Amino acid sequence: MTAHDFDVVVLGGGSGGYAAALRASELGKTVALIEKDRVGGTCLHRGCIPTKALLHAAEVADCVREAASYGVTASLGGIDPAGLRAYREGIVAKKFKGLEGLIARRGITVVAGEGQLEAGRTVRVGDDRYTGRDVVLATGSFSRTLPGLEIGGRILTSEGALALDEVPGSVIILGGGVIGVEFASVWRSFGAEVTIVEAFDHLIPNEDIALSKGLERAYRKRGIQARLGVRFASATQDGAGVTVTLEDGASLRADYLLVAVGRGPATAGLGFEEAGVSLDRGFVTVDERLRTTSEGVWAVGDIVPGLQLAHRGFQQGIFVAEAIAGLDPVPVPETQIPKVTYSHPEAASVGLTEAQAVAEHGAEGVTSYEYNLAGNGKSEIIGTGGLVKVVRRVDGPVLGVHLLGDRVGELITEGQLAVAWEAHPEDIAPLIHAHPTQSEALGEAFLALAGKPLHAI
């Protein structure tokens, strides 16, 4: 048994873990980063990066298919799964190599293996023990399934969907949240028949209702079917496909079933509770500064209740490293964390939905404005519909910004600044948005809420 001592020991090398390791090292701490797979975690290897690569390939396919409408002669000969894999894996490999190099240059000790938390701020890996003055738990999440629904064969999670070596002819997607609608978008662009089954009444149900309804309209136009407000009952598979039965008695048949019902915290069997770290339904219990119930042990990312987003985990990792170093970082509230669904069209938001704002401030205390992207020149040029919706307190600050349309994810940072700085639309209205850009649509919404709409009545 070999003992190793560090200032900081980080268990998990995903977005939250490696961010904590990099920032702690930058602040002069000795750091051990323990990872059983590859640094970068789910986001880099099986989540954000490879899925967005597929979404870009899907956008290219759509552009070629619609090339004649732009005056370009082109034809789509088909989708090459081997080429898609090479493109996707090439991007991941390049980002992975860069991250490895950055970690090495910072002098961080990377330990390959599965860690078990023990008392005394120690993580055991095989016969070695790594003890830190502080320990950061960043073990990430896993794809959930439903009781009685066994993953395997033609029943896939997102990881299995990425590994497919074919473009399915037809797919049923169980879950209309972010993962479900993104894969629906990809497969439809590649030519598959797609049906989404969502137990709630709307797609992307955590977003403002305007975005949900707008995405549903866009998906109907694309030929993506959605069964909303109905629950899954059972699924059976054979060599040719999967049959899904719903609680209303309907039966659906497709080549594959993608299970996209959310992600659970990867905390089981890692010794957390035995080491004094309290869990609630598998999530780590933390205070407002991400301290667990065990002295000197912190937690970040998907194992902490709240939004399961890579950039949230990344920011939390930085926060914890700075707190450990004796700085006084400011926590970022959940409502100030931007969200993007990278479908076609994209949905992006930050802050309160209109319903949440009304619940908090009363209907008489809230007003909102929607600007249709049909009036935006750049959106017309790139061929996207959608909307910008801004929610504010009456005579008060911006509470929420909600966007729908291709590429609007690139605009959400301006929305985050408006919400986080509690800006009034009157403060933003004088600012200039370059022309022609999609950001002008956001500017138009701020102008309207400031009482001086320009391109809207």
C-alpha positions as CSV (number, residue, x, y, z in Angstrom):
1,M,0.0,0.0,0.0
2,T,1.5,3.3,-1.2
3,A,0.4,6.7,0.2
4,H,0.5,9.9,-1.8
5,D,-0.1,13.3,-0.5
6,F,-1.4,16.3,-2.4
7,D,-3.0,19.6,-1.7
8,V,-6.1,18.7,-3.8
9,V,-7.3,15.3,-4.9
10,V,-10.0,15.4,-7.6
11,L,-12.1,12.2,-8.3
12,G,-13.3,12.4,-11.8
13,G,-11.8,14.0,-14.9
14,G,-14.8,15.4,-16.7
15,S,-15.7,19.0,-17.2
16,G,-16.0,19.8,-13.4
17,G,-13.1,17.7,-12.4
18,Y,-10.5,18.9,-14.8
19,A,-11.6,22.5,-14.4
20,A,-11.0,22.2,-10.6
21,A,-7.7,20.5,-11.3
22,L,-6.5,23.2,-13.7
23,R,-7.6,26.1,-11.6
24,A,-6.1,24.6,-8.4
25,S,-2.8,24.0,-10.1
26,E,-2.9,27.6,-11.5
27,L,-3.3,28.8,-7.9
28,G,-0.2,26.9,-6.8
29,K,-1.7,23.7,-5.4
30,T,-0.4,20.2,-6.0
31,V,-3.1,18.2,-7.7
32,A,-3.9,14.6,-8.3
33,L,-6.7,13.9,-10.9
34,I,-8.1,10.4,-10.7
35,E,-10.0,9.2,-13.8
36,K,-11.1,5.6,-14.6
37,D,-11.5,6.3,-18.4
38,R,-10.2,9.4,-20.2
39,V,-9.9,13.0,-19.0
40,G,-12.7,15.0,-20.6
41,G,-15.4,12.7,-19.4
42,T,-18.8,12.2,-20.9
43,C,-18.9,15.7,-22.5
44,L,-15.8,15.3,-24.6
45,H,-16.0,11.6,-25.4
46,R,-19.7,10.6,-25.4
47,G,-21.8,13.7,-25.1
48,C,-21.5,17.4,-26.0
49,I,-18.7,17.3,-28.5
50,P,-19.5,14.2,-30.6
51,T,-23.2,14.9,-30.6
52,K,-22.7,18.5,-31.8
53,A,-20.4,17.2,-34.5
54,L,-23.2,15.0,-35.7
55,L,-25.6,17.9,-35.5
56,H,-23.2,19.9,-37.7
57,A,-23.0,17.1,-40.2
58,A,-26.8,17.0,-40.2
59,E,-26.9,20.7,-40.9
60,V,-24.6,20.1,-43.9
61,A,-26.9,17.4,-45.2
62,D,-29.9,19.8,-44.9
63,C,-28.0,22.5,-46.7
64,V,-27.1,20.2,-49.6
65,R,-30.6,18.9,-49.8
66,E,-32.0,22.5,-50.0
67,A,-29.1,23.9,-52.1
68,A,-31.3,24.7,-55.1
69,S,-33.3,27.3,-53.0
70,Y,-30.0,29.2,-52.7
71,G,-29.2,29.0,-56.3
72,V,-26.6,26.3,-55.9
73,T,-26.6,23.1,-57.9
74,A,-25.9,20.2,-55.6
75,S,-27.4,16.8,-54.7
76,L,-27.3,14.7,-51.6
77,G,-26.0,11.3,-52.5
78,G,-26.4,9.8,-49.1
79,I,-24.9,9.6,-45.6
80,D,-21.7,7.7,-45.1
81,P,-21.7,6.3,-41.5
82,A,-18.0,5.5,-41.6
83,G,-17.2,9.0,-42.8
84,L,-19.4,10.4,-40.0
85,R,-17.5,8.4,-37.4
86,A,-14.1,9.5,-38.7
87,Y,-15.2,13.1,-38.7
88,R,-16.6,12.9,-35.2
89,E,-13.8,10.9,-33.7
90,G,-11.2,13.1,-35.3
91,I,-12.6,16.2,-33.5
92,V,-12.8,14.3,-30.2
93,A,-9.2,13.0,-30.6
94,K,-7.9,16.5,-31.3
95,K,-9.7,18.0,-28.3
96,F,-8.6,15.1,-26.1
97,K,-4.9,15.5,-27.1
98,G,-5.1,19.2,-26.4
99,L,-6.6,18.7,-22.9
100,E,-4.0,16.0,-22.1
101,G,-1.2,18.4,-23.0
102,L,-2.7,21.3,-21.0
103,I,-3.0,19.1,-17.9
104,A,0.5,17.8,-18.3
105,R,1.9,21.4,-18.7
106,R,0.2,22.4,-15.5
107,G,2.0,19.6,-13.6
108,I,-1.1,17.8,-12.6
109,T,-0.6,14.1,-11.7
110,V,-3.2,12.0,-13.6
111,V,-4.0,8.7,-12.0
112,A,-5.7,6.1,-14.2
113,G,-8.1,3.9,-12.3
114,E,-11.4,3.7,-10.4
115,G,-11.3,5.6,-7.1
116,Q,-13.0,4.9,-3.9
117,L,-13.5,7.6,-1.3
118,E,-12.4,6.8,2.2
119,A,-12.4,8.7,5.5
120,G,-9.7,11.2,6.1
121,R,-10.0,13.0,2.7
122,T,-8.5,10.0,0.9
123,V,-9.2,8.3,-2.4
124,R,-8.1,4.7,-2.9
125,V,-7.1,3.5,-6.3
126,G,-6.1,-0.2,-6.3
127,D,-3.4,-0.5,-3.7
128,D,-2.6,3.2,-3.6
129,R,-4.1,5.9,-1.5
130,Y,-4.2,9.6,-2.5
131,T,-4.8,12.0,0.4
132,G,-5.5,15.7,0.0
133,R,-6.0,18.6,2.3
134,D,-9.1,18.9,0.2
135,V,-11.0,16.4,-2.1
136,V,-13.2,17.3,-5.0
137,L,-15.9,14.8,-6.0
138,A,-16.7,15.1,-9.8
139,T,-17.8,11.6,-10.8
140,G,-20.4,12.7,-13.3
141,S,-23.6,11.0,-14.5
142,F,-25.0,8.0,-16.4
143,S,-27.9,7.5,-18.8
144,R,-31.0,6.5,-16.9
145,T,-33.5,4.0,-18.1
146,L,-37.0,3.0,-16.8
147,P,-38.1,0.0,-14.7
148,G,-38.5,-3.0,-16.9
149,L,-36.7,-1.5,-19.8
150,E,-33.4,-3.3,-20.5
151,I,-30.8,-1.5,-22.5
152,G,-29.2,-3.6,-25.2
153,G,-29.6,-4.7,-28.8
154,R,-31.9,-2.3,-30.6
155,I,-32.8,-0.5,-27.3
156,L,-30.1,2.3,-27.0
157,T,-29.0,5.1,-24.8
158,S,-27.2,8.1,-26.2
159,E,-23.9,6.3,-25.9
160,G,-25.2,3.4,-28.0
161,A,-26.8,5.8,-30.5
162,L,-23.4,7.4,-31.1
163,A,-21.8,4.0,-31.7
164,L,-24.3,2.9,-34.4
165,D,-22.6,2.0,-37.6
166,E,-25.7,2.7,-39.7
167,V,-28.3,5.4,-40.2
168,P,-31.6,3.9,-39.0
169,G,-34.6,3.8,-41.3
170,S,-36.9,4.6,-38.3
171,V,-36.4,5.4,-34.6
172,I,-38.7,5.9,-31.6
173,I,-37.2,8.3,-29.0
174,L,-38.4,7.9,-25.5
175,G,-38.1,11.4,-24.0
176,G,-38.6,14.8,-25.5
177,G,-35.9,16.7,-23.5
178,V,-32.6,18.0,-24.7
179,I,-31.0,14.7,-25.6
180,G,-34.1,13.3,-27.3
181,V,-34.9,16.3,-29.5
182,E,-31.2,16.6,-30.5
183,F,-31.0,13.0,-31.7
184,A,-34.4,13.4,-33.4
185,S,-33.0,16.4,-35.3
186,V,-29.9,14.5,-36.4
187,W,-31.7,11.4,-37.6
188,R,-34.4,13.2,-39.4
189,S,-31.8,15.2,-41.3
190,F,-30.1,12.0,-42.2
191,G,-33.4,10.7,-43.6
192,A,-34.8,8.6,-40.8
193,E,-38.5,8.5,-39.8
194,V,-38.6,9.7,-36.2
195,T,-41.3,9.6,-33.5
196,I,-40.7,11.2,-30.0
197,V,-42.7,9.9,-27.0
198,E,-42.9,12.4,-24.2
199,A,-44.8,12.0,-21.0
200,F,-45.2,15.7,-20.5
201,D,-47.5,17.8,-22.7
202,H,-44.7,19.5,-24.6
203,L,-41.2,18.9,-26.0
204,I,-38.3,20.5,-24.0
205,P,-40.8,20.9,-21.1
206,N,-38.4,22.8,-18.9
207,E,-38.2,25.7,-21.3
208,D,-40.7,28.6,-21.7
209,I,-43.9,27.4,-23.4
210,A,-43.2,29.7,-26.4
211,L,-40.0,27.7,-27.2
212,S,-41.7,24.4,-26.6
213,K,-44.6,25.2,-29.0
214,G,-42.3,26.7,-31.5
215,L,-40.1,23.7,-31.6
216,E,-43.1,21.4,-31.9
217,R,-44.3,23.4,-35.0
218,A,-40.9,23.3,-36.5
219,Y,-40.7,19.5,-36.0
220,R,-44.1,18.9,-37.5
221,K,-42.9,20.8,-40.6
222,R,-39.8,18.6,-40.7
223,G,-41.9,15.4,-40.5
224,I,-40.9,14.5,-37.0
225,Q,-43.8,12.9,-35.1
226,A,-44.4,13.5,-31.5
227,R,-46.7,11.7,-29.1
228,L,-47.1,14.1,-26.2
229,G,-48.7,13.7,-22.8
230,V,-48.6,9.9,-23.0
231,R,-46.4,7.5,-21.0
232,F,-44.4,4.5,-22.0
233,A,-45.7,1.1,-21.0
234,S,-43.4,-1.6,-22.5
235,A,-41.0,-2.5,-25.2
236,T,-40.1,-5.7,-27.0
237,Q,-37.4,-6.2,-29.6
238,D,-36.6,-8.8,-32.2
239,G,-34.0,-9.1,-34.9
240,A,-35.8,-6.6,-37.1
241,G,-36.8,-3.9,-34.8
242,V,-38.5,-2.7,-31.6
243,T,-42.2,-2.5,-30.7
244,V,-43.2,0.1,-28.1
245,T,-46.5,0.0,-26.3
246,L,-47.9,3.2,-24.7
247,E,-50.2,3.5,-21.7
248,D,-53.0,4.7,-24.0
249,G,-52.8,1.4,-25.8
250,A,-51.1,2.6,-28.9
251,S,-48.3,0.5,-30.4
252,L,-45.3,1.9,-32.3
253,R,-42.7,0.0,-34.4
254,A,-39.3,1.2,-35.5
255,D,-35.8,-0.1,-36.2
256,Y,-34.4,1.2,-32.9
257,L,-35.6,2.7,-29.6
258,L,-33.5,5.5,-28.1
259,V,-34.1,5.9,-24.3
260,A,-33.5,9.6,-23.5
261,V,-35.2,10.0,-20.1
262,G,-32.4,11.9,-18.4
263,R,-29.2,11.2,-16.5
264,G,-28.5,10.0,-13.0
265,P,-25.7,10.9,-10.6
266,A,-22.8,8.4,-10.7
267,T,-22.3,8.0,-7.0
268,A,-23.2,4.4,-6.2
269,G,-20.5,2.1,-4.9
270,L,-17.9,4.8,-4.6
271,G,-17.7,4.9,-0.8
272,F,-19.2,8.4,-0.4
273,E,-21.7,7.7,2.4
274,E,-19.2,5.5,4.2
275,A,-16.8,8.5,4.2
276,G,-19.4,10.8,5.7
277,V,-20.8,12.3,2.5
278,S,-24.6,12.5,2.6
279,L,-26.6,11.6,-0.5
280,D,-30.2,12.4,-1.4
281,R,-31.6,10.1,-4.1
282,G,-28.1,9.5,-5.3
283,F,-27.1,13.2,-5.5
284,V,-24.5,14.6,-3.2
285,T,-25.8,17.0,-0.5
286,V,-23.9,20.3,-0.6
287,D,-24.3,23.8,0.8
288,E,-24.3,27.0,-1.2
289,R,-20.5,26.8,-1.5
290,L,-20.5,23.2,-2.7
291,R,-19.2,21.8,0.5
292,T,-20.4,18.3,1.4
293,T,-21.2,17.0,4.8
294,S,-17.7,15.6,5.2
295,E,-15.1,18.2,6.2
296,G,-12.7,19.1,3.4
297,V,-14.7,17.3,0.7
298,W,-16.4,19.2,-2.1
299,A,-18.7,18.2,-5.0
300,V,-19.2,19.6,-8.5
301,G,-21.1,18.9,-11.7
302,D,-23.8,16.4,-12.4
303,I,-23.7,14.8,-9.0
304,V,-24.9,18.1,-7.4
305,P,-28.6,18.6,-7.7
306,G,-29.6,21.1,-10.4
307,L,-28.9,21.6,-14.1
308,Q,-26.8,18.8,-15.6
309,L,-24.7,20.9,-18.0
310,A,-21.0,20.7,-18.8
311,H,-20.5,24.5,-18.5
312,R,-22.2,24.4,-15.1
313,G,-19.8,21.7,-13.9
314,F,-16.9,23.6,-15.4
315,Q,-17.8,26.8,-13.5
316,Q,-18.4,24.9,-10.3
317,G,-14.9,23.3,-10.6
318,I,-13.3,26.7,-10.9
319,F,-15.4,28.0,-8.0
320,V,-14.3,25.2,-5.7
321,A,-10.6,25.5,-6.6
322,E,-10.7,29.2,-5.8
323,A,-12.5,28.6,-2.5
324,I,-9.9,26.0,-1.5
325,A,-7.2,28.5,-2.3
326,G,-8.7,31.0,0.1
327,L,-10.3,33.3,-2.5
328,D,-13.9,34.5,-2.3
329,P,-15.5,33.4,-5.5
330,V,-19.2,34.3,-6.1
331,P,-21.6,31.4,-6.7
332,V,-23.6,31.5,-10.0
333,P,-27.3,31.0,-9.4
334,E,-29.0,28.3,-11.4
335,T,-31.2,30.8,-13.1
336,Q,-28.2,32.7,-14.5
337,I,-26.8,29.6,-16.2
338,P,-27.5,29.6,-20.0
339,K,-29.1,26.5,-21.6
340,V,-28.9,25.5,-25.3
341,T,-30.7,22.7,-27.1
342,Y,-28.7,22.2,-30.3
343,S,-31.6,21.0,-32.5
344,H,-32.7,22.4,-35.8
345,P,-34.0,24.9,-34.8
346,E,-32.0,25.6,-31.7
347,A,-33.6,26.6,-28.4
348,A,-31.6,28.8,-25.9
349,S,-32.6,30.4,-22.6
350,V,-31.4,32.0,-19.4
351,G,-33.4,33.2,-16.4
352,L,-37.0,32.7,-15.6
353,T,-39.7,31.5,-17.9
354,E,-42.8,33.7,-18.0
355,A,-44.7,31.1,-15.9
356,Q,-41.9,31.1,-13.3
357,A,-41.8,34.9,-13.3
358,V,-45.5,35.2,-12.8
359,A,-45.4,32.6,-10.0
360,E,-42.7,34.7,-8.3
361,H,-43.9,38.2,-8.9
362,G,-47.6,37.9,-9.8
363,A,-49.2,38.4,-13.2
364,E,-49.5,42.1,-12.8
365,G,-45.8,42.4,-12.0
366,V,-44.5,40.8,-15.2
367,T,-44.6,41.6,-18.8
368,S,-43.0,40.0,-21.9
369,Y,-42.4,40.6,-25.6
370,E,-42.0,38.2,-28.5
371,Y,-40.2,39.1,-31.7
372,N,-40.6,36.9,-34.7
373,L,-37.4,36.1,-36.5
374,A,-39.3,36.5,-39.8
375,G,-38.5,40.2,-39.3
376,N,-34.8,39.6,-39.0
377,G,-32.7,39.9,-42.1
378,K,-29.9,37.5,-41.2
379,S,-32.4,34.9,-40.1
380,E,-34.1,35.2,-43.5
381,I,-30.7,34.9,-45.2
382,I,-29.9,31.6,-43.4
383,G,-33.4,30.3,-43.8
384,T,-34.5,30.0,-40.2
385,G,-37.7,30.8,-38.4
386,G,-38.2,31.3,-34.7
387,L,-38.6,33.9,-32.1
388,V,-37.0,36.0,-29.3
389,K,-38.9,36.3,-26.1
390,V,-37.8,38.6,-23.3
391,V,-39.5,38.6,-19.8
392,R,-39.2,41.5,-17.5
393,R,-40.6,42.9,-14.3
394,V,-43.0,45.8,-14.9
395,D,-40.7,48.9,-14.8
396,G,-37.9,46.5,-13.6
397,P,-35.1,44.3,-14.8
398,V,-35.0,41.6,-17.4
399,L,-35.9,38.3,-15.7
400,G,-35.5,35.8,-18.6
401,V,-34.4,35.6,-22.3
402,H,-35.7,32.8,-24.5
403,L,-34.6,32.2,-28.1
404,L,-35.7,29.8,-30.9
405,G,-34.0,29.5,-34.3
406,D,-30.9,28.2,-36.0
407,R,-27.7,29.4,-34.4
408,V,-29.4,31.4,-31.6
409,G,-27.3,29.6,-29.0
410,E,-24.5,32.0,-30.0
411,L,-26.8,34.9,-28.7
412,I,-27.5,33.6,-25.2
413,T,-24.5,35.2,-23.6
414,E,-26.0,38.6,-24.1
415,G,-29.1,37.3,-22.4
416,Q,-27.1,36.0,-19.5
417,L,-25.5,39.4,-19.0
418,A,-28.9,41.1,-19.1
419,V,-30.3,38.7,-16.5
420,A,-27.2,38.5,-14.2
421,W,-26.7,42.2,-14.1
422,E,-30.4,42.9,-13.6
423,A,-30.4,45.2,-16.5
424,H,-33.5,47.1,-17.5
425,P,-34.5,47.0,-21.2
426,E,-34.1,50.8,-21.1
427,D,-30.4,50.3,-20.2
428,I,-29.9,48.0,-23.2
429,A,-32.0,49.8,-25.8
430,P,-29.3,52.4,-26.6
431,L,-26.7,49.7,-27.3
432,I,-26.0,49.0,-31.0
433,H,-26.4,45.6,-32.6
434,A,-24.5,45.1,-35.8
435,H,-26.5,44.8,-39.0
436,P,-27.3,42.3,-40.4
437,T,-27.0,39.9,-37.5
438,Q,-29.5,37.7,-35.6
439,S,-28.5,39.7,-32.5
440,E,-30.7,42.5,-33.8
441,A,-33.7,40.4,-33.0
442,L,-32.7,40.4,-29.4
443,G,-32.2,44.2,-29.6
444,E,-35.6,44.6,-31.1
445,A,-37.2,42.8,-28.1
446,F,-35.3,45.1,-25.7
447,L,-36.4,48.1,-27.7
448,A,-40.0,47.0,-27.5
449,L,-40.0,46.4,-23.8
450,A,-38.3,49.9,-23.4
451,G,-41.4,51.3,-25.1
452,K,-39.8,52.2,-28.5
453,P,-40.1,49.3,-30.9
454,L,-38.6,50.0,-34.3
455,H,-39.4,47.1,-36.6
456,A,-42.4,45.9,-34.7
457,I,-45.9,47.4,-34.1
